[in-house]
Amino acid sequence: MKILLIGANGEIGKILHPALAKNHEIISAGRNSGDFRIDLSDSNSIEKLFEEVKNIDACICVAGDCYTGDLLSLDEKKLNIGIQNKLLGQVNLVLIGQKYLSDNGSFTLTSGKMGDKPVKNNIGKAIVNGGINSFVLAASLELDRGIRINAISPAKVADIPTEDLINAYAKSIEETINGEIIKVNY
């Protein structure tokens, strides 16, 4: 399977890349590193990436910035960091990428525990992760050509056994599930 891994040099990407490369061809993309460059906050950058990378069977996104801080420090500009980068970036990957992904391909987005179980000082993450989960649930009902979509919703990566994280992403791309929010170590 040919997999486009966006955010391959990030915390989760560094775990996934070597594990998935054992059985799949991995094409990496990131803001500052990888085989290709992408700015998730720019739909033109997303379109350019999909035009350059052909015959993709799966797209995994483990990238996207988000603001962390308390309610009193939150404002529109800080909230938009996560909305533009992580939420809309991943939504646009699907909206644009569905035209390029192979038939019966899959998208795997990454949300996070804060979407279901927010904690103090993480309102921005809660909004963005909850939005990603809702998008996955709704988009799974409408994607054509057998294309599937799921989200991985991990707890803090440092608290997750590496194998559990790898297995969650592998399940999303290798099994036929669709519209699932796969929770990892809540």
LUMROVEX-66663 format. One line per 4 residues: number of its first residue (from 0); for each residue x, y, z of N, C-alpha, C. Coordinates in pm, whole numbers. Atoms other than C-alpha are relative to their C-alpha. Last residue first. Layout:
residues N
NUM = X Y Z X Y Z X Y Z ~ ...
END
This chain:
residues 186
185 = 66 -105 -78 -787 699 2760 9 -31 146 ~ -45 -15 -139 -532 465 2605 -58 120 73 ~ -120 72 -41 -599 501 2233 39 43 141 ~ -56 -60 -121 -948 592 2114 116 -85 49
181 = -75 103 -72 -1029 496 1757 71 67 116 ~ -91 -80 -80 -1299 730 1627 71 -103 90 ~ -35 36 -137 -1462 520 1358 92 104 62 ~ 74 -85 -92 -1639 643 1045 26 -31 146
177 = 30 -132 55 -1522 353 830 -81 78 104 ~ 85 -85 -84 -1366 18 914 -15 139 -61 ~ 103 -67 81 -1231 -195 630 -92 89 82 ~ 131 62 -12 -905 -293 798 -103 81 -79
173 = -4 138 50 -553 -201 687 -133 -73 10 ~ -34 12 142 -563 179 707 -13 -141 -54 ~ 73 -94 84 -752 236 1032 29 -20 -148 ~ 139 43 8 -621 -77 1202 -79 90 -95
169 = 3 115 91 -263 21 1120 -143 -50 -18 ~ -13 -52 136 -320 362 1282 -4 -113 -102 ~ 119 -81 29 -453 202 1602 6 54 -144 ~ 113 88 34 -187 -71 1601 -125 78 -35
165 = -23 57 134 95 185 1588 -119 -85 -43 ~ 13 -111 94 -45 372 1890 15 -51 -144 ~ 143 -36 5 -97 53 2090 -25 111 -102 ~ 70 103 78 255 -68 2002 -149 32 -13
161 = -24 -23 143 411 256 2127 -80 -97 -87 ~ -96 97 52 255 213 2472 10 16 -152 ~ 57 110 80 74 539 2540 110 -100 -36 ~ 67 94 -89 165 781 2822 -56 -123 -72
157 = -98 54 -95 425 979 2625 -60 -105 93 ~ -83 101 66 170 1017 2344 101 -63 97 ~ -134 -56 12 -81 1200 2565 96 -109 -47 ~ -33 -74 -121 -414 1027 2497 139 59 -22
153 = -90 51 -105 -481 931 2141 0 86 125 ~ 12 -96 -110 -785 994 1922 86 -50 116 ~ -66 56 -116 -723 824 1588 -4 109 106 ~ -88 -86 -79 -975 931 1331 62 -81 112
149 = 1 27 -143 -1137 734 1052 87 104 69 ~ -62 -100 -86 -1225 786 686 -18 -40 145 ~ 34 5 -142 -1305 540 407 71 112 75 ~ -99 -66 -86 -1306 576 29 -54 2 143
145 = -46 92 -104 -1530 320 -141 104 60 93 ~ -100 93 53 -1557 532 -456 58 -94 106 ~ 29 87 113 -1752 810 -280 115 -97 -28 ~ -113 17 92 -1729 975 63 -35 -104 -106
141 = 14 -60 132 -2070 1066 207 116 -22 -97 ~ 129 31 61 -2144 884 532 -8 41 -146 ~ 2 144 28 -1782 880 647 -129 -43 -68 ~ -59 25 132 -1782 1259 612 -3 -148 -37
137 = 88 -48 108 -2027 1297 903 56 -35 -138 ~ 129 70 -7 -1842 1082 1159 -91 38 -116 ~ -21 139 41 -1504 1212 1047 -132 -76 0 ~ -20 3 145 -1618 1574 1070 14 -143 -51
133 = 131 -20 63 -1754 1520 1421 10 -3 -152 ~ 81 122 -20 -1422 1372 1537 -136 13 -68 ~ -54 105 87 -1227 1659 1381 -83 -127 13 ~ 38 -30 138 -1453 1914 1547 50 -105 -99
129 = 141 35 13 -1412 1749 1888 -50 25 -141 ~ 8 147 5 -1034 1765 1843 -145 -48 -12 ~ -57 51 125 -1047 2136 1751 -15 -152 -9 ~ 82 -44 113 -1281 2245 2030 48 -64 -129
125 = 131 66 -11 -1108 2038 2299 -87 35 -119 ~ -15 140 44 -763 2150 2184 -134 -72 3 ~ -29 -1 143 -860 2517 2214 12 -141 -56 ~ 126 -25 71 -1018 2455 2555 21 -2 -151
121 = -8 61 132 -699 2299 2692 -128 17 -81 ~ -101 -68 83 -623 2491 3012 17 -61 -139 ~ -22 -144 -20 -823 2255 3238 115 49 -90 ~ -57 -34 -129 -888 1910 3098 25 150 4
117 = -83 -118 -16 -1111 1799 2816 52 13 144 ~ -27 -17 -142 -1227 1439 2792 90 121 22 ~ 99 73 -80 -1392 1374 2458 13 28 149 ~ 128 -12 68 -1215 1614 2220 -113 -67 77
113 = 67 -122 -45 -929 1645 2470 -135 21 -68 ~ 83 25 -118 -839 1280 2402 -79 123 43 ~ -65 14 -128 -703 1363 2060 -101 -10 113 ~ 62 -96 -91 -777 1426 1694 74 -10 133
109 = -37 12 -141 -570 1261 1424 -67 110 79 ~ -29 -128 -61 -700 1193 1076 37 -23 146 ~ -6 15 -146 -682 866 887 44 134 56 ~ -56 -113 -72 -798 885 527 0 -36 148
105 = 45 -43 -131 -856 569 330 73 125 48 ~ -106 -51 -85 -846 426 -18 -55 45 134 ~ -9 81 -122 -1118 213 -176 116 40 91 ~ 126 63 -39 -1057 389 -510 26 -91 119
101 = 42 118 76 -722 568 -506 -137 -48 47 ~ -21 128 -67 -697 912 -345 -52 -114 -87 ~ -126 61 41 -680 1209 -584 24 -139 59 ~ -7 2 146 -1028 1362 -579 122 -78 -49
97 = 93 102 48 -1073 1269 -212 0 -11 -152 ~ -62 130 27 -757 1467 -139 -93 -107 -52 ~ -83 -5 121 -916 1810 -172 49 -139 -38 ~ 78 -66 105 -1205 1771 73 78 3 -132
93 = 105 91 49 -1010 1515 279 -76 63 -116 ~ -67 119 55 -692 1717 320 -102 -95 -61 ~ -39 -28 139 -913 2024 359 78 -114 -63 ~ 124 0 79 -1072 1875 672 35 23 -147
89 = 37 140 22 -725 1797 807 -130 -12 -80 ~ -104 67 76 -604 2153 759 -37 -144 -31 ~ 24 -24 143 -938 2293 871 107 -65 -87 ~ 136 34 41 -900 2126 1211 -22 19 -150
85 = 36 139 -27 -524 2115 1275 -139 -37 -53 ~ -102 102 23 -385 2427 1115 -53 -142 15 ~ -61 -9 133 -663 2682 1069 94 -117 -28 ~ 104 11 101 -876 2582 1370 61 -1 -140
81 = 47 138 13 -580 2512 1593 -104 -18 -108 ~ -120 82 23 -411 2848 1540 -43 -144 -24 ~ -18 26 144 -755 3011 1505 127 -77 -32 ~ 89 110 38 -814 2973 1878 19 -37 -147
77 = -57 123 -57 -510 3190 1950 -85 -121 -37 ~ -128 27 67 -629 3466 1714 62 -131 50 ~ 24 51 135 -988 3446 1837 131 -37 -71 ~ 67 -99 83 -893 3482 2202 -11 -59 -141
73 = 47 39 134 -795 3243 2479 -68 117 -69 ~ -102 -36 99 -594 3382 2771 -45 -27 -143 ~ -23 -144 -3 -890 3388 3010 103 45 -103 ~ 111 -71 63 -995 3036 2908 24 151 -6
69 = 126 -8 -73 -660 2884 2996 -103 87 -73 ~ 6 -108 -98 -385 2789 2756 -137 7 62 ~ 25 50 -134 -276 2546 2487 3 118 95 ~ -34 -83 -115 -304 2659 2125 -37 -71 130
65 = 116 -38 -78 -306 2396 1848 46 81 122 ~ -23 -75 -123 -69 2300 1570 -131 34 69 ~ 94 -108 -27 -140 2033 1312 24 64 136 ~ -54 -136 -10 22 1712 1201 -110 98 37
61 = -36 -9 -141 -47 1339 1235 63 137 27 ~ -46 -131 -47 -228 1306 904 22 -3 150 ~ 2 -11 -145 -251 966 738 51 139 36 ~ -57 -126 -47 -342 938 371 -19 5 151
57 = 41 -46 -133 -401 595 222 72 130 31 ~ 103 90 -51 -391 436 -123 -54 44 136 ~ -1 16 -145 -202 718 -295 -117 -89 42 ~ 37 138 -36 -155 675 -668 10 -28 149
53 = 102 75 75 26 1004 -738 -26 -138 63 ~ -8 138 -48 209 1257 -524 -114 -78 -62 ~ -137 53 14 266 1587 -706 11 -148 37 ~ -33 1 143 -99 1684 -763 137 -61 -25
49 = 73 111 62 -184 1579 -406 25 -7 -152 ~ -53 128 -48 92 1804 -270 -70 -117 -70 ~ -129 22 66 -12 2099 -487 60 -134 42 ~ 29 36 140 -374 2073 -366 130 -34 -73
45 = 57 135 -4 -257 2076 -2 -27 -50 -142 ~ -111 90 -32 -34 2378 -63 -47 -146 3 ~ -80 11 123 -323 2559 -232 119 -93 19 ~ 63 99 88 -543 2476 70 74 -13 -133
41 = 11 -57 134 -302 2662 299 -55 -105 -96 ~ 90 -115 -8 -324 2596 676 -26 64 -136 ~ 139 41 -20 -185 2246 629 -97 117 6 ~ 48 -91 -104 139 2384 486 -148 -30 15
37 = 142 -35 -5 296 2098 292 -24 98 115 ~ 37 -106 -95 646 2006 180 -150 27 -10 ~ 73 -114 57 737 1677 11 -31 99 111 ~ -16 10 145 981 1390 81 -64 119 -71
33 = 71 106 69 999 1493 445 27 0 -149 ~ -78 120 31 1093 1805 634 -87 -101 -71 ~ -143 -28 15 992 2163 713 84 -121 -38 ~ -23 -143 17 611 2176 691 147 29 -31
29 = 4 -83 -120 575 1805 642 27 145 -33 ~ 21 -142 30 531 1526 394 -7 77 131 ~ 12 -92 -113 644 1164 394 -16 144 -47 ~ -39 -129 55 574 903 127 -22 100 112
25 = 35 -123 -70 565 559 287 56 120 -75 ~ -83 -108 54 556 234 88 -47 130 64 ~ 60 -95 93 400 -31 310 104 97 -54 ~ 97 66 88 481 -342 512 -56 88 -110
21 = -30 144 8 790 -255 718 -89 -70 -102 ~ -89 24 114 742 116 635 39 -147 -13 ~ 83 24 118 443 122 875 85 -32 -123 ~ 88 115 -23 665 77 1181 -81 -33 -125
17 = -76 126 12 944 306 1058 -89 -123 16 ~ -73 15 126 702 594 984 77 -132 -8 ~ 72 70 107 461 547 1274 85 -33 -122 ~ 36 136 -45 683 634 1570 -59 -80 -116
13 = -127 71 -21 852 935 1411 -21 -142 51 ~ -57 40 128 511 1046 1285 129 -79 12 ~ 67 123 42 364 1048 1635 60 -52 -130 ~ -5 99 -108 614 1301 1771 -63 -134 -39
9 = 53 -39 -130 658 1492 1447 5 -116 99 ~ -112 -34 -86 886 1409 1153 -45 47 138 ~ -87 116 -25 621 1218 959 115 31 94 ~ -48 -18 -137 371 1504 988 94 -111 42
5 = -20 -143 -21 176 1401 680 30 24 148 ~ -4 -27 -144 216 1034 595 37 146 19 ~ -47 -135 -19 108 955 237 -11 31 149 ~ 58 -85 -103 73 579 219 67 136 1
1 = -74 -125 5 128 350 -81 -70 100 92 ~ 85 -117 0 0 0 0 91 124 0
END
